[in-house]
Amino acid sequence: MSPEPELPNLTTTPQALPTCCLSLSTPLLTHLSNLLPPKPSFTISIGSGSGLLEALLTHHNAALSIEGVEVNPSVNRYIPEQDMHVVSGTWDLLHARVPDAAAWMFVYPRDPKL
């Protein structure tokens, strides 16, 4: 993976960003951060896509550890390689670190066949 891309600056107003299917804001990051378990536990993000949400969450709250799971490794831009797991489909989730996660985060499946 190339050098870490710069994270967008968020405000209290939700913003649509090109590499994320959610409109993101600081209140959303705060709310999600409060729901997710702190280290040493970790959250698995199923269908992490570009990893933007996950990177913003861990930047917003350094006590979080979030690993990504994706079927297409080329879409990841923000999650460090060591925290990224590539699977063939949902049936492969039990073979990754998914069963060890304290929380699962699932935002939006972009590929209907999954």
trRosetta pair geometry for C-beta under 8 A, 3 or more apart (Angstrom, degrees):
i j d omega theta_ij theta_ji phi_ij phi_ji
1 76 7.2 -63 -106 111 127 105
1 77 8.0 151 -155 -143 112 32
1 80 7.2 -165 55 -144 152 41
1 81 4.9 -167 -2 -54 119 102
2 5 7.9 57 91 -53 103 82
4 78 7.3 59 -151 -138 81 58
5 77 5.5 -1 6 158 138 108
5 78 6.4 -75 47 -88 103 77
7 52 7.7 141 -130 -151 82 78
7 55 6.0 -156 -95 127 117 115
7 56 5.9 148 -158 -89 128 75
7 59 5.8 -92 -13 -12 174 171
7 78 7.5 79 -90 -132 89 126
8 15 7.3 -129 134 97 142 146
8 17 6.0 -153 9 -111 158 135
8 24 7.9 117 76 76 123 132
8 52 7.9 21 14 -163 105 120
8 56 7.9 -24 53 -91 80 121
10 15 6.4 -148 -128 22 77 123
10 24 5.6 -84 -112 125 132 99
10 25 5.7 162 177 -141 116 29
10 26 5.1 158 112 -51 111 74
10 29 6.8 126 75 -14 159 134
10 56 6.9 65 -22 -154 135 133
11 15 7.1 89 35 -34 87 117
11 25 6.6 -44 84 -141 49 83
11 26 6.4 -66 165 -6 15 109
12 25 5.9 45 -170 -176 24 116
12 26 5.6 -50 -83 47 53 106
12 27 5.9 57 -144 -23 74 104
13 25 6.1 -154 92 -113 17 121
14 23 3.7 59 164 135 113 115
14 24 6.5 138 -148 61 70 16
14 25 4.4 -74 -84 -38 54 117
14 28 7.0 70 -101 -24 94 131
15 23 6.0 167 71 -164 21 80
15 24 5.8 -34 58 61 81 71
15 25 6.7 131 5 -75 75 71
16 23 5.0 -44 -72 -101 63 87
17 20 4.7 37 71 33 106 105
17 23 7.9 137 0 -126 73 44
17 24 6.2 -13 -2 20 121 115
17 52 6.5 -148 104 152 142 160
19 49 7.3 163 168 140 77 114
19 50 3.9 24 167 -22 113 172
19 52 5.1 127 101 -35 106 139
19 77 6.5 -47 -167 33 155 140
20 24 6.2 19 102 -31 155 121
20 49 7.2 139 -112 95 53 141
20 50 6.5 -97 -68 47 67 123
20 52 4.5 -101 -63 71 113 134
20 53 5.7 123 -134 -46 127 90
21 49 7.1 153 -10 -37 102 169
21 107 6.6 145 63 135 112 117
21 108 4.4 -88 86 57 152 157
21 110 7.3 -163 -59 -76 142 100
22 28 7.5 176 150 168 131 160
22 53 6.4 59 37 -85 129 128
22 107 6.4 -84 -39 -165 119 129
22 108 7.5 -180 -49 -15 84 130
24 28 5.9 -127 -149 65 55 139
24 29 7.1 50 -171 -48 97 96
24 52 7.8 -118 -39 130 156 112
24 53 6.8 -161 -94 -104 128 80
24 56 6.5 41 -171 98 148 173
25 28 4.8 100 56 5 77 102
25 29 7.2 -141 97 -3 43 87
26 29 5.5 -52 -146 38 38 113
26 30 6.2 40 156 -20 68 104
26 60 7.5 166 -138 -124 72 128
27 30 5.6 -53 -146 37 33 113
27 31 6.2 35 156 -20 66 106
28 31 5.7 -55 -147 37 30 111
28 32 6.2 24 158 -12 66 108
29 32 6.0 -58 -143 42 28 105
29 33 5.9 33 157 -24 64 111
29 56 5.9 -102 -104 138 127 105
29 57 6.0 -165 -145 -99 88 61
29 60 4.4 -170 162 -87 130 173
29 61 7.7 176 161 -13 95 99
30 33 5.7 -56 -144 36 27 115
30 34 6.5 27 157 -20 62 106
30 60 7.2 -123 -69 168 54 134
31 34 6.0 -60 -155 33 28 110
31 35 6.8 20 152 -15 62 109
32 35 5.7 -62 -153 37 37 110
32 36 6.2 26 157 -19 72 111
32 57 6.0 -75 105 -113 123 120
32 105 7.9 55 -162 -122 118 134
33 36 6.1 -60 -141 35 29 105
33 57 6.1 176 -79 -156 85 86
33 60 5.8 -119 -65 108 140 116
33 61 4.0 134 -146 -18 129 149
33 64 6.4 -107 -134 -45 81 136
35 103 7.6 134 134 -146 84 157
36 43 4.9 -42 -152 -53 116 144
36 57 7.2 52 20 177 158 135
36 61 7.9 147 65 81 116 144
36 64 5.5 40 107 -123 130 119
36 66 7.4 -22 -172 -78 153 105
36 103 5.5 -144 -134 61 70 158
36 105 7.3 -17 -97 -60 117 124
37 41 3.8 -32 125 93 132 138
37 42 7.5 -67 80 -27 106 7
37 43 6.6 156 40 -57 83 88
37 64 8.0 118 84 -123 42 74
37 102 4.2 -35 30 106 156 142
37 103 5.5 166 2 -14 99 115
38 41 6.6 80 77 46 37 96
38 63 4.1 -30 -136 153 108 112
38 64 6.5 -84 -117 -80 53 49
39 42 7.2 27 -105 -74 66 73
39 63 5.8 -137 15 -175 89 59
39 64 7.1 160 -34 -138 83 8
39 65 4.9 87 -86 -21 92 115
40 65 7.6 4 -160 8 32 145
41 65 7.3 175 99 47 43 110
41 101 7.9 83 179 -167 84 48
41 102 3.6 6 -172 -13 125 149
41 103 7.5 74 147 -1 121 88
42 65 4.0 -65 -109 99 92 108
42 66 6.8 170 -170 -88 86 25
42 67 5.9 43 156 -6 132 102
42 97 7.9 2 83 134 134 131
42 100 7.7 29 53 116 106 93
42 101 5.8 -81 92 -125 79 75
42 102 6.4 130 52 16 35 94
43 64 6.8 -19 12 -168 118 102
43 65 7.0 155 21 87 70 57
43 66 4.7 -20 70 -109 101 78
43 67 7.4 177 88 26 50 66
43 101 6.1 65 -147 -166 24 114
43 102 6.8 -61 -77 64 57 82
43 103 4.3 -27 -113 74 89 101
43 104 7.3 166 -164 -91 76 15
43 105 5.5 40 167 -14 120 111
44 66 7.7 154 -99 -159 16 63
44 67 5.4 -27 -112 71 66 93
44 68 7.8 138 -165 -107 61 13
44 69 6.0 30 176 -17 103 116
44 85 8.0 -22 -146 29 109 133
44 96 7.7 129 -144 110 139 120
44 97 6.7 -178 -91 94 125 88
44 98 5.1 162 146 -116 175 65
44 101 3.8 -90 -12 -77 106 159
44 103 7.5 -178 25 91 64 52
44 104 5.5 -21 66 -114 94 65
44 105 7.0 -175 88 26 43 75
45 48 4.2 83 108 -88 114 99
45 51 7.8 126 82 -119 146 66
45 53 7.4 167 -144 85 149 109
45 54 5.1 -111 -8 -79 161 124
45 66 5.6 39 -24 178 114 108
45 67 7.0 -173 19 88 79 40
45 68 5.0 -30 67 -108 105 63
45 69 6.7 -178 85 21 51 75
45 105 4.5 -25 -107 72 71 109
45 106 7.7 160 -161 -79 52 38
45 107 7.4 6 -165 -11 98 104
46 69 5.0 -16 -115 63 55 120
46 93 6.8 1 -118 -117 122 128
46 98 7.4 48 -81 -115 107 121
46 104 6.1 9 -12 -170 116 100
46 105 7.0 173 18 80 71 50
46 106 4.6 -16 62 -96 108 88
47 69 7.0 -9 -24 87 35 82
47 70 6.5 91 -131 -106 28 68
47 71 8.0 -5 -105 -1 69 90
47 106 6.2 64 31 -146 113 72
47 107 6.4 -139 91 48 109 78
47 108 6.6 -147 127 73 137 43
47 109 5.4 -105 -110 -96 157 59
47 110 7.1 158 -166 4 115 82
47 114 7.7 150 -87 107 116 159
48 51 5.1 31 151 -87 113 68
48 53 7.7 -141 -154 54 73 99
48 54 5.7 -7 -150 -21 116 138
48 68 3.2 -69 16 -142 166 108
48 69 6.3 120 -10 43 104 42
48 70 5.3 -86 47 -56 85 104
48 76 6.9 34 100 -101 111 97
48 79 6.1 21 143 -29 148 148
48 84 7.6 -128 64 -124 146 84
49 52 7.5 -37 98 15 105 87
49 70 6.6 160 -55 -110 22 126
49 75 5.4 -75 -163 138 52 131
49 76 7.6 145 129 -84 28 56
49 107 7.8 -69 2 65 120 128
49 108 7.9 5 -35 69 135 94
49 110 6.8 94 -93 -17 111 133
50 75 5.8 -91 -74 158 55 85
50 76 6.5 137 -151 -127 29 29
50 77 4.7 -14 -164 25 88 104
50 78 6.0 58 143 3 78 105
51 54 4.9 -59 -162 48 69 116
51 55 5.5 72 138 -27 88 103
51 68 5.4 -67 -99 -65 100 154
51 76 5.1 50 -20 -146 123 79
51 77 6.1 -165 44 54 103 56
51 78 3.6 -162 99 62 103 90
51 79 3.5 -134 -133 -23 146 91
51 84 7.5 -60 -80 -93 138 110
52 55 5.8 -58 -144 38 28 109
52 56 6.2 26 158 -17 65 108
52 77 7.2 13 -59 67 82 106
52 78 5.3 128 -80 -6 43 154
53 56 5.8 -58 -148 38 28 110
53 57 6.3 30 154 -21 64 107
53 107 6.7 118 31 -62 166 158
54 57 5.7 -54 -149 34 30 113
54 58 6.5 19 158 -10 65 107
54 66 4.4 -154 -154 113 101 137
54 68 5.9 -118 -11 -69 170 103
54 78 6.7 154 68 101 91 116
54 79 5.6 13 89 -82 139 105
54 105 7.9 155 -89 78 93 145
55 58 6.1 -58 -144 42 30 102
55 59 6.1 30 155 -19 65 110
55 78 3.7 -90 -31 163 143 126
55 79 6.6 -132 -58 -70 92 55
56 59 5.6 -57 -143 40 29 112
56 60 6.0 32 156 -22 65 110
57 60 5.6 -57 -144 38 27 112
57 61 6.4 -32 172 36 64 97
57 64 5.8 -64 140 90 98 160
57 66 6.0 59 83 -16 127 152
58 61 6.9 -76 -130 69 26 63
58 62 6.9 59 177 -112 66 40
58 64 5.1 -127 -103 83 67 103
58 65 7.3 58 -112 -106 117 27
58 66 5.7 -133 -54 23 111 106
59 62 7.8 10 -143 -72 20 71
61 64 4.8 68 97 -9 102 110
65 83 7.9 -143 -177 -126 82 130
66 79 7.7 -100 106 -118 91 111
66 83 7.3 72 98 171 50 135
66 105 7.3 -17 -141 23 116 140
67 79 7.4 97 -151 -167 40 132
67 83 4.5 -136 -116 -173 74 82
67 84 7.2 -165 -168 -75 77 26
67 85 6.5 47 155 -8 113 105
67 97 6.3 9 92 70 161 132
67 101 7.4 -130 45 -93 111 116
68 76 6.4 145 99 -111 155 122
68 79 4.3 -108 -1 -58 133 176
68 83 6.4 75 14 127 80 85
68 84 4.9 -11 66 -116 104 70
68 85 6.8 -175 95 28 54 70
69 85 4.8 -21 -104 73 73 103
69 86 7.9 161 -156 -92 56 18
69 87 5.9 12 -173 0 101 119
69 93 6.6 54 179 -118 160 85
69 96 5.8 143 -110 85 117 169
69 98 6.6 17 -64 -73 152 107
70 73 6.5 138 90 -86 112 41
70 75 6.3 -139 -180 59 149 111
70 76 6.1 -176 27 -53 156 104
70 84 7.0 -28 22 -164 108 98
70 85 7.7 139 22 79 61 54
70 86 6.2 -34 75 -110 72 64
70 87 7.5 154 77 28 23 79
71 86 7.1 89 -139 -163 21 73
71 87 6.0 -57 -92 77 66 69
71 88 6.7 50 -134 -165 95 16
71 89 6.3 36 -103 -82 127 46
71 111 6.6 -65 54 27 144 152
71 114 6.6 -143 -30 -84 149 134
72 75 4.9 62 100 -6 109 110
72 86 7.9 -133 63 -136 4 102
72 111 8.0 135 -23 -40 116 137
73 76 6.2 -44 -168 14 51 113
73 84 7.1 101 -134 147 87 131
73 86 4.6 -30 -67 -92 104 134
76 79 5.3 -67 -159 43 117 98
76 84 5.5 33 -133 -124 170 145
79 83 5.3 -118 175 90 99 105
79 84 4.9 125 108 -72 119 99
80 83 4.9 70 66 17 86 105
80 84 7.1 -158 93 -18 40 95
81 84 5.7 -63 -146 28 33 116
85 96 4.1 89 168 -147 152 133
85 97 6.4 -158 -61 18 150 91
85 98 7.8 -138 82 -42 160 85
87 90 7.8 88 123 -80 138 16
87 92 3.6 173 -162 90 108 128
87 93 6.2 12 -124 -71 170 52
87 95 7.4 139 -119 62 107 101
87 96 5.9 -80 -68 -39 115 127
88 91 7.3 -32 80 63 98 93
88 92 5.0 116 37 -31 79 142
89 92 5.9 110 56 4 51 100
89 113 7.8 -76 -118 120 121 90
89 114 5.5 -166 -146 -123 84 83
90 93 5.7 -18 -167 -19 52 116
90 114 5.6 121 -29 -176 99 88
91 94 7.9 -47 173 18 44 98
92 95 5.2 -59 -168 37 68 114
92 96 6.7 64 139 -25 86 97
93 96 6.1 -56 -154 29 40 106
93 98 4.6 10 172 0 85 170
94 98 6.3 -86 -94 68 30 121
94 99 6.0 48 -144 -45 68 111
97 100 5.0 -56 -177 43 79 115
97 101 6.6 98 127 -46 85 88
98 101 5.8 -43 -157 3 39 118
98 104 7.2 37 -158 -102 93 109
101 104 6.0 102 102 -72 137 67
106 109 7.9 -6 -178 -48 101 85
109 112 7.2 115 122 -90 112 34
109 114 5.4 -146 -160 74 129 119
111 114 4.9 76 88 -8 98 109
